[in-house]
Amino acid sequence: MGIAKITRNYQITLPKDIRRIISVKEGDEIMFIVDGDKVNFMKAKDDIIKRTAGIWKDMKETGTEYQRRIRKGWSKRIKKQYATR
């Protein structure tokens, strides 16, 4: 386990033992995962980022259309839920 100090620019240097454990080198990207009041991080994999970036390219609807459709379903469920009370 290592300890790092936050600089005035809010940057940290990963301790050598941590860099070795997660196999990072200069130029690698780190992904942060927030879980309540804890923050975990891991080395980001290029293939995951590339796949995610193009996720909507073969979809019939845009991201905005998808979001509207999902929200419409939520409002229908909420109306149903309150109607049964």
Secondary structure, 3 states (H helix, E strand, C coil): CCCCCCCCCCCCCCCHHHHHHHCCCCCCCEEEEEECCEEEEEECCHHHHHHHHCCCCCCCCCHHHHHHHHHHHHHHHHHHHHHCC
